[in-house]
Structures are given as structure tokens and as C-alpha cells.
């Protein structure tokens, strides 16, 4: 996750640098905390406004967002 702009939008970025916008929700802070800035697997729902992150995996354990 990286800040995409000064308006508070965040993007989810893969190792190649390709990014998708994340829809804001309070759970994004949980996603950031679980990842600790490291690569993680994220599952979510794609909407016209961006990805709604629903689950993140860390160390083989799923964490609901």
C-alpha cells in the first residue's frame, strides 16, 4: 500500500509496480498494520471506485478486514 496522492487515496501495488486504487475504509489501517510494509496477499471486491479489501493473509493466517 502506498499513498497515491495528498487527498488521502491509497493504492495497492504489486511487485512489478502495477497499482490499483483502494476504496477507503477504516480497515485499511488494519491492512497496513498486518502487512507492516511487506508484501502480503489481499482478496477483495472490485468496484468502479477501486478495490474494497476484504481479507489479507500474513504468515499463512487470514485476517478479515
DRENLODREN-927096 format. One record per residue (C-alpha): residue in one letter; x, y, z. Coordinates in steps of 0.1 Angstrom, whole numbers, plus 5000, padded with zeros to 4 digits. Layout:
DRENLODREN-927096
aXYZ/...
//
This chain:
DRENLODREN-927096
x500050005000/x501250344991/x499750694994/x498650784959/x498051154964/x497551424990/x493851364990/x494151055012/x493850794984/x495950474987/x496950224960/x497749854963/x500949794944/x502349454931/x506049374927/x506049494891/x504849834901/x501349794888/x498749954911/x495049964917/x493250224938/x491950114972/x488550234984/x488950405017/x487650235049/x488850215084/x490049865077/x492850005055/x494750085087/x494449715097/x495749615063/x498749845067/x499449715103/x499249355092/x501549405062/x504049615081/x505049745048/x505949395035/x504249205006/x501049035015/x498248864996/x495049064996/x491548954984/x488849204978/x485949314957/x486549534926/x484149834922/x484150124898/x485750334927/x488550084933/x489349774953/x487549714986/x490049505005/x488249225024/x490948985036/x494748995040/x497048685045/x500048705067/x502248405077/x499548165064/x496848325085/x493848505071/x492848835087/x489348965079/x489249335071/
//
